[in-house]
Amino acid sequence: MMNRSAPGLFSVVLKRKSSDHQRGVDSPATSSAFQVSTNQEGLIVATLENADLQDNITAYAVQVSGEPRLVLVPFINTSEPLLFNASFHGLCYTVGLLVKLGQSWSRPIRSIPVLTKPLPVRAAYISDYKEAPETGVVFDIDPPIRTVFSRVNISYTEGQERRSMLYKDFYKGKTVFKHWLPGMCYRNITFQLISEATVFQTALITHSDITHMPLHHRTVPYPPLNISHKIIALNQRAAGEVHNMEGGRQSSRQVRDVPLMDEPQEQEMQPEEEIVSNEEETTPQVFFSTTQNVTERVNVSREQTEEPEPQSYWLNPTEISPADRDEEFVNAVVSEYEDSNEPGSAMAVPAEVLVLATRLPPILLELRWLPPRPPTSYDGFNVYIYRDGNSTETATVDENTHEFFTELTEPGTYRVQVTTLSSSGDCEARESSADTGFTFYLSPSGELLEELRERPQGVSIRLLDSSTAAVSWAPSSQNHNGSLVSVLSTTCLKPSLSQRMENTYCSEENSTSDVISNLIPGAQYRVVVYHTNGPLISPPSEPVIIDIEPTGVRELTVYPLSPTAVILSWQRPYHVAFRKYILQTFFFNPVTLASEWTTYYEIAATASVIATVRVTDLLPAWYYNFRVSMVTWGDPPLTCCDSSTVNFVTAPEAPHISSVDYSQGVLFVRWTYGELFIDLSHSRMLHWQVVAVGKKGAEKSYSVDVTRNAMRASLPLPPGDIYNLTVTACTERSRNTSVPNIIKLEPAPPRSLFAVNATHSSVTLLWTEEGVVDYYQVLCRPSRTSKELKAGEPITSTSHVLTVSGLIPSSSYNCTVTSFSYSTPSRPARITVSTAAKEMNPSVAAISALAVLSILLISLLVLFLLVLRKKHLQLTRDCGAETFVNFASFERDGKLPYNWYAPPPLLLLLQQQATQLLFKISESRNESGPPFILQNKSLREQRLPSVSETVLWLKVPVLVVNIIAERRAAVFLLSLCMWQRSLCGSDEEEDEETC
């Protein structure tokens, strides 16, 4: 036969069927015809018999189902068996016989189920069941891969009997078995996998081989029951004799100097104090101690101990017989058993105690117990005595001994423990694990303090303030002489060193005071109370957890950065312990339409006293509440405080001016705000303020307030100025202004343009000013174009009244007035004016006639003077014989008569009248403008001069006489100028220049 091949491969063996092959088949399926079986190596063997061969069929094959896919393998030689190595072990396969019909295979003409053999367990482990190691174990097996099994056959030897059990509750190779006997040694433990299948109501079963190492395991025995102890103080004399006898006799056990515990009549005669303590079973507790001194097993006969003695076992204080001391032994040990000086004996006293200056009064310890509860298998008991944590004595007694005696010679804290020992068989020896010991303290003066078994009850803690607490507890039924309060911070070591804020109670600290101080707010403390009896300490009370709330943050302040971001700053107290800050926000959510506290950020606590955080993604012009809480390290953590809050209204966003339009003196403004289709119904926006600041206007600033839902405004503005236009979003606390929009308004044309005082050569234009105007430009053009009529130059004026002169009489002119602001012209205002025809005014004619007459008169006077001069010269030549008289020198020297050049009285009167005339002319000009001409009236509407005015003007010739009389050219010129100005009658500069 060939070796086992890889899974899923087939092997064809060309050999004859023989008895050897039949012996290699484990379980043939049938005795005739098509046969399928498994061999010892776990291979599936398919064999064809003569009854399976058919005529006209030349090819046969088998179909194996059970693999992930159907497998079809033809027979190479029908006389040889076909071997198949299955991929899975312990699984039921179905093998069908196929014949070839033409080019295809037929359906299975015969199917035979076969169950493959599971592989053996590779390794197995046994451990104690921690909840009950006396009866429970944990089986852990390592099953082979690709093996299917339904149950495990566990076989073991218990005592002298071989036992087996089927177990199926294996999960991941592990199961718990709780039905073994305590202290029993179980040997040759094996595990065998069993695979089962049912096909056509036929059960198929196969077992794996056993190849792993058999295991041994001993369960833990139960502890002894009702352990009791009795401590008896011996008198000094008996103790001294015992020591003397120990020095003289080394071949027998020492004499017991006290009566047995079961002899009450002897106890009544004992004058010394007896202390009895019965110990009950306690809860299991692991006590770790290293055994230092081990004695031989002490066999104590219980029957001999109970036999009555004919004489008292108490020592006579006055007379003691050595023979009596020799005949009294502990538990009647045989004479050849000499172990009096060996450590661990019942009455052994160290020899070095005799040299001590002060010696502990002799104390005898008696131990008694009952056997463990059945059905525990045990072989004896171990007695352990520890003093101050060190093992001073260890003894082992057989299963029939249930008492032990020893003398205590050293003061200290003693720990005594009795355990059950199970050691028979091939398994490792084991002791009971339950704590059945007791503790007591023996002072140097012989005072005995018993162990406190009762833990403090009713422990409560009341906080006096944030750093002090008071501890109280209920009275105890056991006597004790003190209490300890143990405090440990459970939060001190949780943070890293850089985050640690606590420096007290980081390790457990004990205090005898019932007041705990130096607590830190935010920390969590574990408080345990112990009762003390000398150095003995009771079990701890139930721990009480103190959770002190943190103090919270202080001086929480908001600093705005932008409409969507702020900075929060706060301070914490110096003495506080916490894990992190939690920043929460409360606002109305426009998406969910609800207001709730939402955690925004968590900040790890640091040693810094001041903390800041930047909060972004806020809604502009929105109401927010910010709250900073402290979270402690405690379990569960505490949070404080809800009062550390601050409210804030974020600044609005800056609006964006989208369109500006100016029409008929009104500025129309539109703007946008934030995102498109934003809803301001829940916003803290109060209103919009539209402000336009002019550059030159009388009123520099123009503003209007608009409700928050309207994003348009109209603002009346004077034209012609440059304005700085802004839109401001206003809230109750802040505002935000848009980017300034500079707009320049065109000047408005003059309004209410009128023409007045039109003459034959001039016209006065009047208009009203609108808006801001730097200056006006007036231009008059003839209505009809001709060579004689030419357009004048534009006239610039800063006032709204202008007289246009230099016009042609009886002509029509188109006059335009244009406003200019910042060198920008407005639309011109137009008006058509006409000049009057040139007519002779009667007053002017009279004046002209008088002027002509005056000129004529002057000419005559001049001629007359010339004639007189000529006559004078002639007379001088004729009379003076060539003598020249210098009248100028005579006049200078005062040699001429006084009336040489003085005018006659008539001329002086005419001079005065002329002077008055000139003053009246000047006054009439200054008060009413040109004389005899009414403003704003045409020539036809003018009135004629009155008689007085005419008479006044008739006095003008008198000026000539005055000039002649005074002979001064300056007076003459001045008079002419004043006369001409009176004739002009105009206030304009052009008239003055003309005059």
Backbone hydrogen bonds, N-H to C=O, Kabsch-Sander energy under -0.5 kcal/mol:
donor,donor_aa,acceptor,acceptor_aa,energy
8,G,85,N,-2.8
9,L,6,A,-1.6
11,S,83,L,-2.6
13,V,11,S,-0.5
13,V,81,P,-1.4
14,L,12,V,-0.6
15,K,13,V,-1.2
22,Q,18,S,-1.8
23,R,19,S,-2.1
24,G,20,D,-1.3
25,V,21,H,-0.7
25,V,22,Q,-0.8
26,D,38,T,-3.3
27,S,38,T,-0.7
29,A,36,V,-0.9
35,Q,47,T,-2.5
37,S,45,V,-2.3
39,N,43,L,-1.8
40,Q,24,G,-0.8
42,G,39,N,-1.6
44,I,84,F,-3.0
45,V,37,S,-4.0
46,A,44,I,-0.5
46,A,82,L,-2.9
47,T,35,Q,-3.0
52,D,49,E,-1.2
53,L,49,E,-0.6
53,L,50,N,-0.9
57,I,54,Q,-1.1
58,T,56,N,-0.6
61,A,98,L,-2.4
62,V,73,V,-2.8
63,Q,96,G,-2.6
64,V,62,V,-0.5
64,V,71,V,-3.0
65,S,63,Q,-0.5
65,S,94,T,-2.4
66,G,67,E,-0.7
71,V,64,V,-2.1
73,V,62,V,-2.5
75,F,60,Y,-3.6
80,E,77,N,-1.7
82,L,46,A,-3.1
83,L,11,S,-3.0
84,F,44,I,-2.5
85,N,9,L,-1.8
86,A,84,F,-0.8
89,H,146,R,-3.0
93,Y,91,L,-0.5
93,Y,114,V,-3.3
94,T,65,S,-2.1
95,V,112,I,-2.7
96,G,63,Q,-2.6
96,G,94,T,-0.5
97,L,110,R,-2.8
98,L,61,A,-3.5
100,K,59,A,-1.7
101,L,99,V,-0.6
101,L,104,S,-2.8
102,G,100,K,-0.7
104,S,101,L,-1.7
106,S,99,V,-3.0
109,I,97,L,-2.7
110,R,97,L,-0.7
112,I,95,V,-2.7
114,V,93,Y,-2.9
116,T,91,L,-2.2
116,T,114,V,-0.6
122,R,142,D,-2.0
123,A,142,D,-0.7
125,Y,140,D,-2.6
127,S,138,V,-1.6
129,Y,136,G,-1.8
130,K,128,D,-0.8
132,A,129,Y,-1.0
135,T,132,A,-0.9
136,G,132,A,-2.4
137,V,177,F,-2.9
138,V,127,S,-2.8
139,F,137,V,-0.5
139,F,175,T,-2.4
140,D,125,Y,-2.6
141,I,173,G,-2.8
142,D,123,A,-2.7
147,T,144,P,-0.7
148,V,89,H,-3.5
149,F,147,T,-0.5
150,S,194,I,-2.4
151,R,194,I,-1.7
152,V,167,Y,-2.6
153,N,192,Q,-3.4
154,I,152,V,-0.7
154,I,165,M,-3.3
155,S,153,N,-0.6
155,S,190,T,-2.0
156,Y,163,R,-2.7
157,T,187,R,-2.7
158,E,156,Y,-0.6
158,E,161,E,-3.0
159,G,157,T,-0.7
159,G,185,C,-0.8
160,Q,158,E,-0.6
161,E,158,E,-2.0
163,R,156,Y,-3.5
165,M,154,I,-1.9
167,Y,152,V,-2.8
167,Y,165,M,-0.5
170,F,168,K,-1.9
171,Y,169,D,-0.5
171,Y,174,K,-3.2
172,K,170,F,-0.5
174,K,171,Y,-1.5
175,T,139,F,-1.9
177,F,137,V,-2.7
180,W,135,T,-2.0
184,M,181,L,-1.2
186,Y,184,M,-0.6
186,Y,217,H,-3.2
187,R,157,T,-2.1
187,R,185,C,-0.5
189,I,215,L,-2.9
190,T,155,S,-2.6
190,T,188,N,-0.6
192,Q,153,N,-1.9
194,I,151,R,-2.5
195,S,206,T,-2.6
197,A,204,L,-2.2
199,V,202,T,-2.9
202,T,199,V,-1.2
203,A,201,Q,-0.5
204,L,197,A,-4.0
206,T,195,S,-2.2
208,S,193,L,-2.4
211,T,209,D,-0.6
215,L,189,I,-2.0
217,H,186,Y,-2.6
219,T,184,M,-1.8
220,V,133,P,-1.7
225,L,370,L,-1.7
228,S,368,R,-3.3
229,H,277,S,-2.4
230,K,366,E,-2.2
231,I,275,I,-2.7
232,I,230,K,-0.5
232,I,364,L,-2.7
233,A,273,E,-1.5
234,L,232,I,-0.5
234,L,362,P,-2.9
239,A,235,N,-1.7
240,G,236,Q,-2.2
241,E,237,R,-2.4
242,V,238,A,-2.0
243,H,239,A,-1.7
244,N,240,G,-2.1
245,M,241,E,-2.7
246,E,242,V,-1.8
247,G,243,H,-1.5
248,G,244,N,-1.4
249,R,245,M,-2.8
250,Q,248,G,-0.5
263,E,260,L,-1.3
266,E,263,E,-0.5
267,Q,263,E,-1.4
268,E,264,P,-1.5
269,M,265,Q,-0.5
269,M,266,E,-0.7
270,Q,267,Q,-1.0
275,I,231,I,-2.1
277,S,229,H,-2.3
279,E,227,I,-1.0
279,E,277,S,-0.5
280,E,278,N,-0.5
282,T,435,D,-0.7
288,F,286,V,-0.5
289,S,287,F,-0.6
291,T,289,S,-0.5
294,V,292,Q,-0.5
295,T,394,T,-2.3
298,V,396,T,-1.8
299,N,297,R,-0.6
300,V,298,V,-0.7
301,S,299,N,-0.5
301,S,331,N,-0.7
302,R,300,V,-0.7
305,T,301,S,-1.4
306,E,302,R,-1.2
307,E,303,E,-0.6
307,E,304,Q,-0.7
315,L,257,D,-0.5
325,R,321,S,-1.9
326,D,322,P,-2.0
327,E,323,A,-1.6
328,E,324,D,-0.9
329,F,327,E,-0.7
330,V,254,Q,-0.6
331,N,329,F,-0.6
337,Y,334,V,-1.4
338,E,336,E,-1.2
339,D,337,Y,-0.7
342,E,339,D,-1.0
345,S,342,E,-1.4
348,A,345,S,-0.9
353,V,350,P,-1.2
354,L,351,A,-1.5
355,V,352,E,-1.0
356,L,353,V,-1.5
360,L,409,T,-0.5
363,I,408,L,-1.2
364,L,232,I,-3.3
365,L,406,T,-3.7
366,E,230,K,-3.0
366,E,364,L,-0.5
367,L,404,F,-3.5
368,R,228,S,-2.5
369,W,402,H,-2.3
370,L,225,L,-3.1
376,T,373,R,-0.6
377,S,182,P,-2.4
378,Y,376,T,-0.6
379,D,421,L,-3.5
380,G,421,L,-1.3
381,F,397,V,-2.7
382,N,419,T,-2.3
383,V,395,A,-3.6
384,Y,382,N,-0.5
384,Y,417,Q,-3.1
385,I,393,E,-2.6
386,Y,415,R,-3.2
387,R,390,N,-3.0
388,D,386,Y,-0.5
388,D,413,T,-3.2
390,N,387,R,-1.9
391,S,290,T,-0.7
392,T,385,I,-2.5
392,T,390,N,-0.5
393,E,385,I,-1.7
395,A,383,V,-2.5
396,T,296,E,-0.5
397,V,381,F,-2.6
399,E,379,D,-0.8
401,T,398,D,-1.2
402,H,400,N,-0.5
404,F,367,L,-2.4
406,T,365,L,-2.0
408,L,363,I,-3.0
409,T,407,E,-0.5
412,G,442,L,-2.3
414,Y,412,G,-0.6
414,Y,440,F,-3.0
415,R,386,Y,-3.1
416,V,438,F,-2.6
417,Q,384,Y,-2.6
419,T,382,N,-2.4
421,L,380,G,-3.0
422,S,430,R,-2.4
430,R,422,S,-2.5
432,S,420,T,-1.6
436,T,434,A,-0.8
438,F,416,V,-2.1
440,F,414,Y,-1.9
441,Y,449,L,-2.9
442,L,412,G,-2.9
443,S,441,Y,-0.6
443,S,447,E,-2.9
446,G,443,S,-1.9
449,L,441,Y,-2.7
450,E,448,L,-0.5
451,E,439,T,-1.0
453,R,451,E,-0.7
460,S,472,S,-2.9
462,R,470,A,-2.7
464,L,468,T,-2.0
465,D,468,T,-1.8
468,T,465,D,-0.7
469,A,516,I,-2.6
470,A,462,R,-3.0
471,V,514,D,-3.3
472,S,460,S,-2.5
474,A,457,Q,-2.8
481,N,532,T,-1.5
482,G,532,T,-1.0
484,L,530,Y,-3.0
485,V,511,S,-3.3
486,S,484,L,-0.6
486,S,528,V,-3.5
487,V,485,V,-0.5
487,V,509,E,-2.9
488,L,526,R,-1.7
489,S,505,Y,-3.2
490,T,488,L,-0.6
490,T,524,Q,-2.2
491,T,524,Q,-0.8
499,Q,496,S,-0.7
500,R,496,S,-1.0
509,E,487,V,-2.6
511,S,485,V,-1.8
516,I,469,A,-3.3
517,S,515,V,-0.5
519,L,467,S,-2.3
522,G,548,I,-1.0
523,A,520,I,-1.9
525,Y,546,I,-2.3
526,R,488,L,-3.5
527,V,525,Y,-0.6
527,V,544,V,-2.9
528,V,486,S,-2.4
530,Y,484,L,-2.6
532,T,482,G,-2.9
533,N,536,L,-2.8
536,L,533,N,-1.6
538,S,531,H,-3.1
541,S,529,V,-1.7
542,E,456,P,-0.5
544,V,527,V,-2.6
546,I,525,Y,-3.0
547,D,545,I,-0.6
548,I,523,A,-1.9
548,I,546,I,-0.6
549,E,547,D,-0.6
554,R,571,Q,-3.4
557,T,555,E,-0.6
557,T,569,S,-2.9
559,Y,567,I,-2.9
561,L,562,S,-0.5
561,L,565,A,-2.2
562,S,565,A,-2.3
565,A,562,S,-1.1
566,V,615,V,-2.3
567,I,559,Y,-2.8
568,L,613,V,-2.8
569,S,557,T,-2.3
570,W,611,A,-2.2
571,Q,554,R,-2.9
572,R,609,V,-1.8
576,V,574,Y,-1.1
577,A,521,P,-2.7
579,R,631,V,-3.6
580,K,631,V,-1.6
581,Y,603,I,-3.5
582,I,629,S,-2.3
583,L,601,Y,-3.0
584,Q,582,I,-0.6
584,Q,627,R,-2.9
585,T,598,T,-2.7
586,F,625,N,-2.2
587,F,596,E,-0.8
589,N,587,F,-0.6
589,N,594,A,-2.7
593,L,589,N,-2.0
594,A,589,N,-0.8
596,E,587,F,-0.9
598,T,585,T,-2.6
600,Y,583,L,-3.0
601,Y,583,L,-1.6
603,I,581,Y,-2.3
605,A,579,R,-2.2
611,A,570,W,-2.3
613,V,568,L,-2.1
615,V,566,V,-2.8
615,V,613,V,-0.5
616,T,614,R,-0.5
618,L,564,T,-2.0
621,A,651,A,-1.1
622,W,619,L,-0.7
624,Y,648,F,-2.8
625,N,586,F,-1.9
626,F,646,V,-3.2
627,R,584,Q,-2.4
628,V,644,S,-1.8
629,S,582,I,-2.4
629,S,627,R,-0.5
630,M,640,C,-4.3
631,V,580,K,-2.5
632,T,638,L,-2.2
640,C,630,M,-2.0
644,S,641,C,-1.1
645,T,643,S,-2.2
646,V,626,F,-2.0
648,F,624,Y,-2.6
650,T,622,W,-2.2
650,T,648,F,-0.6
656,H,672,T,-2.8
657,I,655,P,-0.5
658,S,656,H,-0.5
658,S,670,R,-1.8
659,S,670,R,-1.6
661,D,668,F,-2.6
663,S,666,V,-2.7
666,V,663,S,-1.7
667,L,715,L,-2.9
668,F,661,D,-4.3
668,F,666,V,-0.6
669,V,667,L,-0.5
669,V,713,A,-3.1
670,R,659,S,-2.4
671,W,711,M,-1.8
672,T,656,H,-2.7
678,I,675,E,-1.0
680,L,678,I,-0.6
683,S,680,L,-0.7
684,R,621,A,-3.2
686,L,730,C,-2.8
687,H,730,C,-1.0
688,W,706,V,-3.5
689,Q,728,T,-2.3
690,V,704,V,-2.9
691,V,689,Q,-0.5
691,V,726,T,-2.5
692,A,702,Y,-3.4
693,V,724,N,-1.7
694,G,692,A,-0.6
694,G,700,K,-3.8
695,K,722,I,-0.7
700,K,698,A,-0.7
702,Y,692,A,-2.6
704,V,690,V,-1.9
706,V,688,W,-3.0
708,R,686,L,-0.7
710,A,707,T,-1.0
713,A,669,V,-2.3
715,L,667,L,-2.8
717,L,665,G,-1.8
720,G,746,E,-0.7
721,D,718,P,-0.5
723,Y,721,D,-0.5
723,Y,743,I,-3.0
724,N,693,V,-2.2
725,L,723,Y,-0.7
725,L,741,N,-2.7
726,T,691,V,-2.6
728,T,689,Q,-2.7
729,A,736,N,-2.9
730,C,687,H,-2.2
730,C,728,T,-0.5
731,T,734,S,-2.8
736,N,729,A,-1.9
738,S,727,V,-2.2
741,N,725,L,-2.9
742,I,740,P,-0.6
743,I,723,Y,-2.5
743,I,741,N,-0.6
745,L,721,D,-2.4
745,L,743,I,-0.5
748,A,770,E,-0.5
751,R,768,T,-1.9
754,F,766,L,-3.8
756,V,764,T,-4.2
759,T,762,S,-3.7
763,V,804,V,-2.6
764,T,756,V,-3.2
765,L,802,L,-3.8
766,L,754,F,-3.5
767,W,800,H,-1.7
768,T,751,R,-3.6
772,V,719,P,-3.2
773,V,771,G,-0.6
774,D,820,F,-3.0
775,Y,820,F,-1.5
776,Y,797,S,-3.5
777,Q,818,T,-2.4
778,V,795,I,-3.7
779,L,816,T,-2.2
781,R,779,L,-0.5
781,R,814,N,-2.4
783,S,812,S,-3.0
786,S,789,L,-0.9
790,K,788,E,-0.7
792,G,780,C,-1.2
795,I,778,V,-3.7
797,S,776,Y,-2.6
802,L,765,L,-2.3
804,V,763,V,-3.8
804,V,802,L,-0.6
805,S,803,T,-0.6
807,L,761,S,-3.7
810,S,836,A,-1.0
811,S,808,I,-0.7
813,Y,833,V,-3.9
814,N,781,R,-3.9
815,C,813,Y,-0.7
815,C,831,I,-3.3
816,T,779,L,-2.7
817,V,829,A,-2.7
818,T,777,Q,-2.4
820,F,775,Y,-2.5
821,S,824,T,-2.1
824,T,821,S,-1.6
826,S,819,S,-2.0
829,A,817,V,-2.8
831,I,815,C,-2.3
833,V,813,Y,-3.0
835,T,811,S,-2.8
836,A,759,T,-1.0
839,E,837,A,-0.8
845,A,841,N,-2.6
846,A,842,P,-2.5
847,I,843,S,-2.3
848,S,844,V,-2.7
849,A,845,A,-2.6
850,L,846,A,-2.3
851,A,847,I,-2.4
852,V,848,S,-2.3
853,L,849,A,-2.7
854,S,850,L,-2.4
855,I,851,A,-2.3
856,L,852,V,-2.7
857,L,853,L,-2.7
858,I,854,S,-2.4
859,S,855,I,-2.8
860,L,856,L,-2.4
861,L,857,L,-2.4
862,V,858,I,-2.9
863,L,859,S,-2.6
864,F,860,L,-2.7
865,L,861,L,-2.5
866,L,862,V,-2.5
867,V,863,L,-2.3
868,L,864,F,-2.6
869,R,865,L,-2.4
870,K,866,L,-2.3
871,K,867,V,-2.7
872,H,868,L,-2.4
873,L,869,R,-2.4
874,Q,870,K,-2.4
875,L,871,K,-2.5
876,T,872,H,-2.1
877,R,873,L,-2.3
878,D,874,Q,-2.2
879,C,875,L,-2.7
880,G,876,T,-2.6
884,F,882,E,-0.5
886,N,884,F,-0.6
887,F,885,V,-1.1
890,F,886,N,-1.9
891,E,887,F,-2.4
892,R,888,A,-2.2
893,D,889,S,-2.4
894,G,890,F,-0.7
894,G,891,E,-0.5
895,K,890,F,-2.6
896,L,890,F,-0.9
900,W,897,P,-1.6
908,L,904,P,-1.6
909,L,905,P,-2.1
910,L,906,L,-2.0
911,Q,907,L,-2.1
912,Q,908,L,-1.8
913,Q,909,L,-2.0
914,A,910,L,-2.1
915,T,911,Q,-1.9
916,Q,912,Q,-2.1
917,L,913,Q,-2.0
918,L,914,A,-2.1
919,F,915,T,-1.8
920,K,916,Q,-2.2
921,I,917,L,-2.2
922,S,918,L,-2.3
923,E,919,F,-2.4
924,S,920,K,-2.5
925,R,921,I,-1.7
926,N,922,S,-2.2
927,E,923,E,-2.0
928,S,924,S,-1.7
929,G,925,R,-1.4
933,I,930,P,-1.3
937,K,934,L,-0.9
942,Q,939,L,-1.1
950,T,946,S,-2.0
951,V,947,V,-2.7
952,L,948,S,-2.3
953,W,949,E,-2.3
954,L,950,T,-1.5
955,K,951,V,-0.6
955,K,952,L,-1.5
956,V,953,W,-1.4
958,V,955,K,-1.1
959,L,956,V,-2.4
960,V,956,V,-0.5
960,V,957,P,-1.3
961,V,957,P,-1.1
962,N,958,V,-2.2
963,I,959,L,-2.4
964,I,960,V,-2.5
965,A,961,V,-2.9
966,E,962,N,-2.5
967,R,963,I,-2.3
968,R,963,I,-0.6
969,A,967,R,-0.5
972,F,968,R,-1.3
973,L,969,A,-2.7
974,L,970,A,-2.8
975,S,971,V,-2.1
976,L,972,F,-2.3
977,C,973,L,-2.4
978,M,974,L,-2.5
979,W,975,S,-2.1
980,Q,976,L,-2.5
981,R,977,C,-2.6
982,S,978,M,-2.0
983,L,979,W,-1.5
984,C,980,Q,-2.2
985,G,981,R,-2.4
992,E,988,E,-1.5
993,E,989,E,-2.5
994,T,990,E,-2.3
995,C,991,D,-3.0
